[in-house]
């Protein structure tokens, strides 16, 4: 979202932009420093009291209504279906609503009511992948247009040769929860270790499910994998983390269109991912990366072993992925498409 806002500010300086956040954080500080008009209203209340939560939501929506009344936007852009209340109120204020949907089917099932309401009130729906587009149609019967996420290609990126004697560094980046498949990665690692290979697995991300995290720790301890695994926590810059790896692993059970894969492409880091959701729209198996059947750790282990021992394969896949990034998933092109939608509404 930040890069889209910067693009609009640069390409359409006549457009007046107000950014509304439902919680404080680094993005609020960053965009404020860059001169954007930013408003913040804490939407969630951590209290166990139903009354306190209700009052917090009421205050939030009253503040949002006040901003809309003062700002009088012609267009409201929502980057998630979570903000269905803001979408409804924006439409009541006669603003054209663009809904940009990035969530996967797993989230759609849990939040089908939000999805239906958001899509009903939206004037235009943008899907983050063809997978998301199909799911929107299936659940809401609404039509959407696909705009893939993008990453800016880097000019000077060199192939990262394998270091003789150094452990092969594999990374998993994402919140620690069942859907992200960290346990599948550990099971595959265990198979590799038993075959005499000694890669290093780095697991990065916030712990979203304490019970699942405990399951991962128990698996590591019971299989004596402590020397091969590191939990590195939240990484401040995903690109820096990915660039430090030899291989990025995405073993998720559901993904709409993971940008981390594109970030890996941009740093010539090989990607192995589960063949689920929108991932096959990015990775062509054995062309620009490797895919494995979702949840099958033995199949993942085979793919990892191929990557570790075959440097020619490693180099071929990463070079093609780097080239395809510029051709198919260029951030400038993605932002330009979204800006054209804004123009259709604000100019015509």
HELIX and SHEET records of a PDB file:
HELIX    1   1 UNK A    2  UNK A   11  1                                  10    
HELIX    2   2 UNK A   26  UNK A   33  1                                   8    
HELIX    3   3 UNK A   50  UNK A   71  1                                  22    
HELIX    4   4 UNK A   81  UNK A   83  5                                   3    
HELIX    5   5 UNK A   84  UNK A   92  1                                   9    
HELIX    6   6 UNK A  105  UNK A  110  1                                   6    
HELIX    7   7 UNK A  112  UNK A  121  1                                  10    
HELIX    8   8 UNK A  130  UNK A  140  1                                  11    
HELIX    9   9 UNK A  178  UNK A  180  5                                   3    
HELIX   10  10 UNK A  182  UNK A  194  1                                  13    
HELIX   11  11 UNK A  210  UNK A  222  1                                  13    
HELIX   12  12 UNK A  226  UNK A  228  5                                   3    
HELIX   13  13 UNK A  238  UNK A  243  1                                   6    
HELIX   14  14 UNK A  259  UNK A  266  1                                   8    
HELIX   15  15 UNK A  279  UNK A  281  5                                   3    
HELIX   16  16 UNK A  297  UNK A  309  1                                  13    
HELIX   17  17 UNK A  311  UNK A  328  1                                  18    
HELIX   18  18 UNK A  331  UNK A  346  1                                  16    
SHEET    1   A 2 UNK A  18  UNK A  21  0                                        
SHEET    2   A 2 UNK A  37  UNK A  40  1                                        
SHEET    1   B 4 UNK A  75  UNK A  78  0                                        
SHEET    2   B 4 UNK A  96  UNK A 101  1                                        
SHEET    3   B 4 UNK A 124  UNK A 127  1                                        
SHEET    4   B 4 UNK A 145  UNK A 146  1                                        
SHEET    1   C 6 UNK A 229  UNK A 233  0                                        
SHEET    2   C 6 UNK A 200  UNK A 204  1                                        
SHEET    3   C 6 UNK A 169  UNK A 173  1                                        
SHEET    4   C 6 UNK A 247  UNK A 250  1                                        
SHEET    5   C 6 UNK A 270  UNK A 274  1                                        
SHEET    6   C 6 UNK A 290  UNK A 292  1                                        
END                                                                             
